Amino acid sequence: MNIKELPLFPLKLILLPLEKLPLHIFEPRYKKMIYNAISNNKPFGIVWKNSDNIYNIGCQAKVSKVINEYPNGEYDIVVQGTNRFEIDNTLIDNKTVIGKINYISEDKECSNSLIKEIRENYLKILISLGEVSNLNDDLEKNFSYEFIQNMLLPIDIKKQLISTSNDIKEELKIFPINKIWGVGNKFYQKLHYKKINTAYELTQKSDKWIQTNMSITGLKMVKELRGERCHNVINKQKLKKSIMTSRTFGNEINDFIELAQAISTYANICAAKLRKQRGCAKTIYIMIFTNPFKNNNKLNYKAQKMISLSNHTDDSFKIVSSCIAALKSLYRRDCLYKKGGVILSDIIPKSQTQISLFTNNLDMVKRERLMLAMDQLNHNLGKEKIRFAVNGFKKEWGMKQANLSPCYTTRIKELLRIKY
């Protein structure tokens, strides 16, 4: 074991290899340490300090740039992490903490497929943020710390990234088996009977034993604890291929105005869902139905119509007006309608939409801002607080909710009342 001495700079932050960090040095003991580091081109160590304790793993740092040097000996500098180290022991020398450290070797060998997947996801993030000026350099990255050197990460994540496999093993040895996500009461009782009480003890069992006693799902869980990836992380939710809003009316409807209120409300809800996932639709389906179980009028009418828009849109104005126009061609006076619905399909990401040559760009921007304001107000004030006049206000056609559970925690009018 190659143990060396290194002056330590305890801070309430964690430095990772290759990461650059700006620092202002003002304490006398650290002013002297940084002066020696600059003058003699010597490294020092940065370790995370929590209260009076310091973490046993840190990162060696070198001064990469001196921004300002003040007459009183203070510095504004930029340091860059180089190697991780593990602290074996510490001593105090003239108020400076000196650590006897052992450098941690970095395993830079990794499967090409994993590196390719990491690089592709990393490039997708950069492109989505518009950071495309250094893509050629980003394509050459092969070391894990290279991908995160410019990211702002929370302390908890940095602590995991700087830790070693031994630290993870020690954590598993004290982690209760019943706290593992995926181990319910039934598995806990079974494992406790087998005298398996910690996550580490579970990881020591053979794959065959785990699969026999905990199924293939349990085996995947244990492999994740061992550091083997079995579940891919979903970076973002997939775009829905279609969006539908359909309801049964509380009372049968014969009046066109009431039917238009219902259909326009459903269309507006669909459009809000569409904007929430940042998509645009080109095809709309509307449908209306009579009650198939009621034969008083001896008429069972089902009607639907497909509307193909000129271009993809998420504009509620356009979607609602198209639905009302189509409804006029489906409506019959001799029917009592019991159900209606709207479906949006042919959905693509908003970033891929193509506008028409004759589109008024200024009007389109105004509409987008209006839709954004409406969505924000409805999110803050409650559903459908801001709506179109055609949506109506009384909603006598609304779904019956006589047995709806009270909202004790969100509506003050529905708080529990205690009689005494």
Secondary structure, DSSP 8 states (H G I E B T S, - for coil): --EEEEEEEEESS---TT-EEEEEE-SHHHHHHHHHHHHHT--EEEEEEETTEEEEEEEEEEEEEEEEE-TTS-EEEEEEEEEEEEEEEEEEETTEEEEEEEE--------HHHHHHHHHHHHHHHHHHT--TTHHHHTT--SHHHHHTT----HHHHHHHH--HHHHHHHHHHSBGGGSTT--HHHHHHHHHTT--BHHHHHTS-HHHHHHHHHHHHHHHHHHHHT---S----S----SEEEEEEEEEEEE--HHHHHHHHHHHHHHHHHHHHHTTEEEEEEEEEEEE-TT--SS----EEEEEEEEEEEE--HHHHHHHHHHHHHHH--TT--EEEEEEEEEEEEEGGG----TT--HHHHHHHHHHHHHHHHHHHHH-TTSS--GGG-SS-TTS---TT----TTT-GGG------
